[in-house]
Amino acid sequence: MKIIFMGTPDFAVPCLTSIVDAGHEVTAVFTQPDKPRGRKQELTPPEVKVKAAELGIPVFQPKTLRDGSALEIIKEHQPDAIVVAAYGKILPPDILDCPEYGCINVHASLLPKYRGSAPIQWSVINGDTQTGVTVMQMNEGLDTGDMLYVKSVPIGIDDTAESMFDKLSDLGAQMIVEALDKIERGELSPVKQDDSLATYAPMLDKSTAVIDWSKSGKEVHDLVRGLYSWPIAQTTLHGKRLKIYRTSPCDKGGDIGTIINTDPLTVACGEGSVIIRELQLEGKKRMDAKTFLIGHPLKNGDRIGD
C-alpha cells in the first residue's frame, strides 16, 4: 500500500518502522511541530520526525489540519490509507474521507475503554490487570470509530506506564502491519463500539501526581507506577516536595500518612500501606530508600504529606 503516516512521540516510532519494513510505501510523515524541551527549553523535534529523517521520508509539521493546506499535500501523495498513531491532532472530515481505505488509528487501549490521550497511564493508575491495542477506522469523534483488530496483554502488579508503553508500542507495530494486510485482502469486518461502556483517559498534569494517603496502599502503588516516568507521583516531607518513583503495596496498617516502619520505609494508607523503594527529595538526587534514610533519618510516627 501507499501510506501516509501521522504520529508524534516515541510510542509511534515502531509503528512507522514496521510499516516500512513490511514493504509498504510511506510517502510522507505528518507530525507535530518541534517544541521546547528541558530546562534550557531547546527546540526539539518529535521522535517520529527523527525516525522519518533517518528513513528518508518527507516530513510535514502543520500547525493545523483545517485550513486546506494539509489536505492538498495529502491529495498530491494519493495514499491508499493514512495510518495514525499518537499524532495528537483531530483529523477533519475532508482528510478522513480522502484515502481509499480511510484513516486507520492505532490506539493503546481496549476500546471503548480509555478513549483519549493517556490510556496507558490511566489503565495502570486504575489498577487494571489487562489492556491492549485497538486498530480502528477513524471517524470524526475522539476514538469513537469502528474497531477493526484488537489484541490484549496483561498488566503485571509491578508494571509501570513506561513498561506498558514499550509493550503496547511493540504490539501496535505488529498489529498495524497485520491489519493493513487484512484490510487490503478484505478480511476485516468493522465492529461498532458500545458507547455505553466508554470511559475517558484525559491528559495528565501535575495535579494528578499528588498522593492521597487516605487511599489504599494498592491505589497509591498504582498511582506511583502509573505516573512513571512522568509526571512522577509526589508528596511532601518537612515542607519539601518528595517524588516517589517506586513502591510496593503492603497489608500492614497504621495512622494514615505516618511512617510505620523504616526498614523498609513504610507509610500507612487508608487501607494497608506502601513500602517506598525509590524516592527523591526536592533539591537532591534520586536514590533508594535505604540510602535516603542515611542522610535523612526518620522514625516511626513521623508524618509524610503534611
PyMOL commands that set and color helices and strands:
alter all, ss='L'
color gray80, all
select helices_A, chain A and resi 10-21+47-55+69-77+93-96+119-125+161-184+195-197+206-209+217-226+289-295
alter helices_A, ss='H'
color red, helices_A
select strands_A, chain A and resi 2-7+25-30+35-37+42-44+59-60+81-85+103-107+130-137+147-154+233-237+240-250+259-262+265-268+273-281+287-288
alter strands_A, ss='S'
color yellow, strands_A
deselect
rebuild
show_as cartoon
